[in-house]
Amino acid sequence: MPIVIFQLPDGTERKVTAESGTALMQAAVSNGVDGIVAECGGNASCATCHVYVDEQHTALVGPPNGVEEEMLDFTAAERRATSRLSCQVRLSDALDGLVVHVPEEQV
């Protein structure tokens, strides 16, 4: 089971363990990670689960798909090259140790 490290805006971090196949957003919500609002419940239609993937992991996570790419234009926080909607990132054993940064605002 992969471990994900959420870097929060206040400088603290939360380590979360989740089963492979789980959406990154679901792992955050299920474990009470602050800053992941997830208003649409994982349908890639609200951009309130926006995260910045740590640069060391961007190749492993891969690029956003077409729908996600469009929704990233509506994030409340600055969009960056490493921006992803956490609902669209599926965890796997290959992503064990994944570090993501939660933006200061989602809405």
N, C-alpha and C positions, 0 to 999 in steps of 0.2 A: 504494500500500500504506500503510495507516494506521500511525502510530506511537502507541504507548501508553506512558504514563509511570506506572510503579508506584512509589508512595511507600511505602517500607518503614518498619516500626516504629522502626528505629534512626536514622531521619532521612535515610538515603541514598535514592537513586532509581535505578531501572533503566528505560532506554528500550528498548523492544522494537518491532521492525517485524514486521508480520504481514500475510498476504494477506486481502483482504476475504472475508467469509464464514466466517472462522475464529472459533471460540469464544474469548473473552477468556481463559478458563482454559487452553485448549490453547496459546495464545500464551505464557502465563506458564510452563507446564510445559516446553514445548519449548525455552524460553530460560533455564531454570534459575532462575526468579524464586523466591527464598526466601519461604516463608510461604504458598504456595498448595499445599495438600496434595493435594486432588482425589482422595480415596480411591475414589469411585465411578466415576471416569473420565468424568464429564460427564453423568450420568443424573439429576441433581437429586435425589439420594436420600441425601446425606450432609452437606451444608452445610459441607464443609471447603475450599471455594474461595471463601468469603465475602470480599467487598471492600466498601469504601465508595466510591461514585462521587463524585468532586468535585462540589460543588454547581453549578458552572458548566456541567456536562455532563449533569445528571440529566434534563433535558427531551429531549436528543438520544438518550440511552440508552433512555428510556421506563420504564414501570413493570414490576414483576415480573408474571409470569402466575400463575394460580391455584396450581399445584403448587409453584412457586418461593416464592410468598407463604407457603405452609404450612411449607416447609422452613426459611425464614428464622427461624421460631420456635425452631429447634434449633441456632442458631449458638453457638459457644463464647464468642465475644466479644459485647459489647453489640450488639443490633440497633438500627440508626438509620434515619431516614427515607430515607437514601441507600444503604442496604444492598442488595446484589444478590449472587446467586450468579454467579460469573464464567463458569460453564459455560453460563449461559442468555443471555449477552450476545454477540451476533454482531457482529463488527467489520465496518465499512464505511468507505468513503472519507470519509463524513460524520463519522465518529468520529476522524479524524486529530487527534492531540494530546490524546486522552482521558487524563485523570488519574484514577487510582484509588488509594485508600489501603488497604494490606494491614493487617488487624488484628494485634494482638500474638499472638493464639492462634487456632488453628483446631480443636483437639481438646481 
